[in-house]
Amino acid sequence: MSIAEKVGTEREDNFTVEGMLITDVGGLLETGVLSTPGMIGMMERNCAILIQEFLAEGSATVGFEVNVKHVSGAGEGAECVAWARLDEVAEDRKFRFAVEVREGDRVLGVGTHERRAISFNVA
């Protein structure tokens, strides 16, 4: 079965807004919130995990394009979900995903993310 046959596969990953995912905008906010880079990082991580199981041994993916809107905030301690769906496969090595982060029913971020397969040496 080719990777292209996996188009439509979805994955969710739960996470808590904490640690390196937080910003206080350089001290301008009284409390920490989910940072845009932190949100994008959770989107990318979820996509990487989704596609990894379909790759050949000795392969992984790297992100090369992110097109995301951060449309709502979430405070420190919020329980969130990163969602991804594989929408397109090109040349069996380029992968386009629809991505979203939610806190409950509220959408925090939405967009697309692209990753490319790379090979590395297995010892």
N, C-alpha and C positions, 0 to 999 in steps of 0.2 A: 504494500500500500504506500503510495507517495504522500509526502507532506501536504500537497495540494488538496488531497482528499480530507484533510483535517480542518479545512475552512469551516467556520461556524463553531468550532470548539470554544467553550467559555471556561473561565476560572475566576474564583473569588478568593480573596485573602483578607482575613480580619486583622486589624492592627489597632493599637492604642496610640493616641497622640501624646508622645513623651520623648525625652532624650533629644537626640539629634534631629528629630522631626519638628522641633519647636523653634519659634522665633519670638522675640519681644520687640522686633523692629528697632534694634539698637537702643533699647531702653525706653522707647516712646510709648509702649503699651504697658499697662499695669499688670497684665498677666500674659502668659505664653499662649501662642496660637499655632496651628499647623502652618508651617512655612510652605511657600510655593515649591521650592526645591525638594522639601521633604515629601510633599504630595506627589510630585513627579517621580521621585525616587521609588515610592511605593508602587506607582503605576508600572514603571520599568521593571522592577523586581518581579511583579506578578506576571508580566508578559514573558520575561526570561524563563520563569519556572514553567509557564504554560507550554512553551515551545520546546523546552529542553528534552522532554521525554520522546519527542518525535525525531530528534537529531541522531546522526550516526555517532558512534563512540569516537571520542577524540575531538568532538565539536562542541561549540558553545555559541552564544550570540552576543553581539554588542549593539547598543543603541546608536542610531545615526540620525534620527529625526524625531522631534517632539513638537506637536501642535496642540497645545492644551490651554483652556481657559480656567482660571481659578475663580469660581463664581460665588463662593460663599465660604465663611470661616468656620473653624472648629477649635474650641479651646483645649488647653492641656487636659489630658485625661479622657477626652472623647473617644468613644469606640467607633471605629470607622471600617469601611469595607472598600478594598480596591478590586475593581472588576475589569476583566479584559475579554475580548472576543477576537479570535484570529479571523480577519476579514479578507486577506489576500496573500497569495504566495507567488513570488516571481522568481524564475530560474532555480527553484528549489533551495534558495539561499537568502531571499529577501522576504521579510514578513511584515505585513501591516496589520495593526490591531486597532480596534475601537477600545477606548479606555474611559473609566469613570471612577471617581471616589465619592462615596456617600457616607453620611452620618445618619443612620436610620433612613427615612424617606427623603432627606434633603440631599440634593446633589451639591458637592463641594467643588468638583472639578470634572471636566469632560473634554474629550478630544481624540486625537489619534497618536499612535507611536509606531515607529518603524525600527526593526532590528535586522541585522545581517549575520548569517552564520559564518563562523571562522573555524579553522582547524588548528589544533595544537598537538604537540608531540605527547604521546602517552608513554610514560616510563615503564 
